[in-house]
């Protein structure tokens, strides 16, 4: 399964990568909040790679501080692997 990770890159950029070498860096936009800036970086990578679909997102925490976001595809993109977790686990 492909995931996209966004992180702050220096003081003025947000980076998005899929871990396979596909990366974009966009300038931080002070008019946007933290989450919106990371969403914009994720969208920029998806546009660059011509990926379409719906992603779920969550925080990436370091010592209790949000340092970025992790995005994963929902639905069934072609590279999807699944994991079923039984109830009660």
Residue pairs with C-beta under 8 A, 6 or more apart in sequence:
1 72
1 73
1 79
1 80
1 81
2 18
2 20
2 72
2 73
2 77
2 79
3 18
3 19
3 70
3 71
3 72
4 16
4 17
4 18
4 42
4 45
4 46
4 55
4 70
4 71
4 72
5 16
5 17
5 18
5 19
5 60
5 68
5 69
5 70
5 71
6 14
6 15
6 16
6 38
6 41
6 42
6 68
6 69
6 70
6 71
7 14
7 15
7 60
7 67
7 68
8 14
8 15
8 28
8 67
8 68
9 15
9 25
11 28
12 27
12 28
13 25
13 26
13 27
13 28
14 25
14 26
14 28
14 37
14 38
14 40
14 41
15 23
15 24
15 25
15 41
16 23
16 24
16 25
16 26
16 38
16 41
16 42
16 44
16 45
17 23
17 45
18 45
18 49
22 45
22 48
22 49
23 45
24 41
24 44
24 45
24 48
25 41
26 40
26 41
26 44
28 37
29 36
29 37
29 40
32 40
34 66
35 69
38 68
38 69
39 57
39 69
42 55
42 57
42 69
42 71
45 51
46 52
51 77
53 73
53 74
53 75
53 77
54 73
54 74
54 75
55 71
55 72
55 73
55 74
56 71
56 72
56 73
56 74
57 69
57 70
57 71
57 72
58 69
58 70
59 66
59 68
59 69
59 70
60 66
60 67
60 68
60 69
60 70
61 67
73 80
